[in-house]
Amino acid sequence: MGLLVELLAAVAVVASEQDAKVDFESRVLPVLKERCFSCHEAGKTGSDGKPIKPKAGLRLDGKGWILRGSDERAVVVPGEPAKSRLYSLTVLPADHEDRMPSKGDPLTKAQTEAIRLWIAQGANFGSWTGAAGGKVETPAAAAAPPPIVSSRLTMLEALGRGIPSASPANLDRARRAGATIEPVIPGSPLLAVSFVSREGSIGDKELAELAPLAAQITRVDLGKTKVTDGGLASVASFTKLTWLDLHETSVSDAGLAALKGLSELRSLNLFHTSVTDEGLGALLGLTSLEDIYLRETKVTEAGIAKLEEKLSKTDIHTGFEAPKVDPGAPTGKRKKKK
Amino acid sequence: MMDDLSRRRFLSNAAMSLLGVGGLPLLDGLAAAQEKQGAPAPLRPATAKNVIYLFMSGGMTHLDTFDLKPGAATQGPTEALKTNADGVQISSHLPNLARHMDKIAVINSLNSTQGAHAQGQYFMHTSYTLRGTIKHPTMGAWLNLMGGRQNPNLPGHVAIGGGSNGASAGFLESKYAPLPIGDPAAGLQDSTRASGVAGEVFDRRLERAQAMNRAFAAEHDQKEVRAYTDMYDEAVRLMNSKDLEAFDLRKEPDSLRQAYGTSSFGQGCLLARRLIENKVRFVEVEQGGWDTHNENFEAMEDKLPVIDQALSALLSDLDSRGLLDETLVVLTTEFGRTPKIVTERMGRNHYPKAFSGLMAGGGVRGGQKYGKTDATGEEVIENKVTVPDFNATIAYALGLPLDHIVHSPSGRPFTVADKGKPVTTIF
């Protein structure tokens, strides 16, 4: 029964929206003038001589100003009273902190209905323009800072140029194998692949499922997975690969041979693997390499020296440097002062 | 062994931080806001994925740490030490860190408007000032909201050794709140199956409980009700996950634990590294005791070696594992301390006008200083960085859209870092 009444009421509202056209100047403007202008008008000068700015940057004394909205956003969305704060804030409960007008009694039902209908009917101002100025702009867009300029992002942008996007079918196939796949930077066709929290169930077979994405993959995190030297053959086909993480895998010298042709490779993480000086031999031609991580490997000083000689621009991250500490160093507990 | 009470406590903690079930009525944060606004925030190119946020609670003196004024009357007994970065001097109590300054950007021109602890900490964490009518999200909550959780089995936001500084999800759903870890060495407590309950017994009980809940959930299909059901699923997933090991420092070699220092802060930094490694996006570690109204210089002899050891170990550990590249390490505080020394007690008082913070990794160019104070350390004279600016810089590194508006349940618009301008030149 109650529902029926509501339905009928809704029908009645719809009907009235179609029927009586709300004239802005005669029905809405007087309400704004009487109840809103005192705070939302052109900047005034207070009795103390200091300027008073319109509250929230919102002016309601001109068509352009109303359409501009507050400093934060639009207040009128033509056709959508529910999304228009010029209406929605006036119908909040009287004691609501955001209710408008914030001072004095709430608007009457007739007044709020006039505003609602006017917006629902498209927020037509008729011939009224009011105070000149104001324009619709998104304050947000003005605030956007310049994009980060870093050599890595520039490099990735250049590398991604002309690369076709991966097909949804190929993406699906890799995801079904457990891969988490994202564009390496927003909007780029190049892909970053990881196996977050599924590392233990990822092996050579799953890695092979990435093969159809070989043209797009630029980052692969295989850390802690079960991939083996044999599996790295799939990686060899990733011609745009710039970043490869093999930390804490069973990869050894034999596997590194597969990386020989990865001419774009910038970063190679071999932390906690069993690679030796001999395996590094396969990497000596990777002149793009910027960082290589060799902590907890079997690489010796001699191997590092050779790498330094051939790859003079590569940062070689060899190990953890333990801080030097006095034997009597404090432990964080404050000495009690006597 | 986990008794019934502690299991409940775990579940209720987990519910609060994982799923947005809290003591407070659920606020209709992001989901609703995004429904209203359509598409989620478009991310921008980023240089960092994760954050380790080291918070020096109490107000870290800038003159005795990273903004030295040798020869000035305000310097007091603190001595300056050259570092491996040209022109960067730090306290002589930080000799290990001096060898890592090539990884660090020092910001010497921080400026806050808040001079009391609670207000200052809140402002630094949220970019908004503390007020009675609304709670704002902390940076970790913003990151998880806009950047998403990376590891589905672990919370995206963890706070170690603190929790008193007002870091919360604010008006967002409480699933964005930090999971608090009191003692890093104890890890995540109450998170394993009671040893007296066999796996299948546990599953049967859970299934029975859920069967009973289903009728209720069907009748009351609301977010709060669903959240409790989901919470059981998530808690069980976490309990059974190998990722739970991320919280267990016993998995680290003793030598490495020693290298970070046995202090709670040192162990907290090590735990932070483990969590970041497991794709937790934002980890805060707090070190308290910086409120040096009395005996400021004596306190430095205690506090700084702890920071020196822990932060040096953290930077070296992250770097040699290939993690520093994408992890932004931030060290900050709620305000600095008066350059003028209160001589009768050799102390320094609160000073929000000028103070220092650090950023390292995550695309930040190390070995540089940004901003400058005058000869006494009292006034910022170059490149002032406000608290919103500082947080905007963090957000910028993470690719979070600074202009994306999220509405509170009451319809008010908020942005990450409250219109702060990022310091783009440190990248």
Boltz contact constraints between the chains, C-beta under 6 A:
constraints:
  - contact:
      token1: [A, 72]
      token2: [B, 413]
      max_distance: 6.0
  - contact:
      token1: [A, 97]
      token2: [B, 133]
      max_distance: 6.0
  - contact:
      token1: [A, 98]
      token2: [B, 410]
      max_distance: 6.0
  - contact:
      token1: [A, 140]
      token2: [B, 403]
      max_distance: 6.0
  - contact:
      token1: [A, 143]
      token2: [B, 403]
      max_distance: 6.0
  - contact:
      token1: [A, 144]
      token2: [B, 403]
      max_distance: 6.0
  - contact:
      token1: [A, 145]
      token2: [B, 422]
      max_distance: 6.0
  - contact:
      token1: [A, 147]
      token2: [B, 45]
      max_distance: 6.0
  - contact:
      token1: [A, 148]
      token2: [B, 45]
      max_distance: 6.0
  - contact:
      token1: [A, 148]
      token2: [B, 47]
      max_distance: 6.0
  - contact:
      token1: [A, 148]
      token2: [B, 427]
      max_distance: 6.0
  - contact:
      token1: [A, 150]
      token2: [B, 47]
      max_distance: 6.0
  - contact:
      token1: [A, 150]
      token2: [B, 363]
      max_distance: 6.0
  - contact:
      token1: [A, 150]
      token2: [B, 427]
      max_distance: 6.0
  - contact:
      token1: [A, 153]
      token2: [B, 45]
      max_distance: 6.0
  - contact:
      token1: [A, 185]
      token2: [B, 45]
      max_distance: 6.0
  - contact:
      token1: [A, 186]
      token2: [B, 43]
      max_distance: 6.0
  - contact:
      token1: [A, 196]
      token2: [B, 150]
      max_distance: 6.0
  - contact:
      token1: [A, 196]
      token2: [B, 151]
      max_distance: 6.0
  - contact:
      token1: [A, 196]
      token2: [B, 279]
      max_distance: 6.0
  - contact:
      token1: [A, 197]
      token2: [B, 151]
      max_distance: 6.0
  - contact:
      token1: [A, 197]
      token2: [B, 153]
      max_distance: 6.0
  - contact:
      token1: [A, 197]
      token2: [B, 243]
      max_distance: 6.0
  - contact:
      token1: [A, 269]
      token2: [B, 322]
      max_distance: 6.0
  - contact:
      token1: [A, 271]
      token2: [B, 321]
      max_distance: 6.0
  - contact:
      token1: [A, 293]
      token2: [B, 322]
      max_distance: 6.0
  - contact:
      token1: [A, 295]
      token2: [B, 320]
      max_distance: 6.0
  - contact:
      token1: [A, 317]
      token2: [B, 320]
      max_distance: 6.0
  - contact:
      token1: [A, 319]
      token2: [B, 320]
      max_distance: 6.0
  - contact:
      token1: [A, 320]
      token2: [B, 316]
      max_distance: 6.0
  - contact:
      token1: [A, 320]
      token2: [B, 317]
      max_distance: 6.0
  - contact:
      token1: [A, 320]
      token2: [B, 320]
      max_distance: 6.0
  - contact:
      token1: [A, 321]
      token2: [B, 316]
      max_distance: 6.0
  - contact:
      token1: [A, 322]
      token2: [B, 259]
      max_distance: 6.0
  - contact:
      token1: [A, 323]
      token2: [B, 96]
      max_distance: 6.0
  - contact:
      token1: [A, 323]
      token2: [B, 309]
      max_distance: 6.0
  - contact:
      token1: [A, 323]
      token2: [B, 312]
      max_distance: 6.0
  - contact:
      token1: [A, 323]
      token2: [B, 313]
      max_distance: 6.0
  - contact:
      token1: [A, 325]
      token2: [B, 309]
      max_distance: 6.0
  - contact:
      token1: [A, 329]
      token2: [B, 305]
      max_distance: 6.0
  - contact:
      token1: [A, 330]
      token2: [B, 302]
      max_distance: 6.0
  - contact:
      token1: [A, 330]
      token2: [B, 305]
      max_distance: 6.0
  - contact:
      token1: [A, 331]
      token2: [B, 262]
      max_distance: 6.0
  - contact:
      token1: [A, 331]
      token2: [B, 263]
      max_distance: 6.0
  - contact:
      token1: [A, 332]
      token2: [B, 263]
      max_distance: 6.0
  - contact:
      token1: [A, 332]
      token2: [B, 265]
      max_distance: 6.0
  - contact:
      token1: [A, 332]
      token2: [B, 306]
      max_distance: 6.0
  - contact:
      token1: [A, 334]
      token2: [B, 302]
      max_distance: 6.0
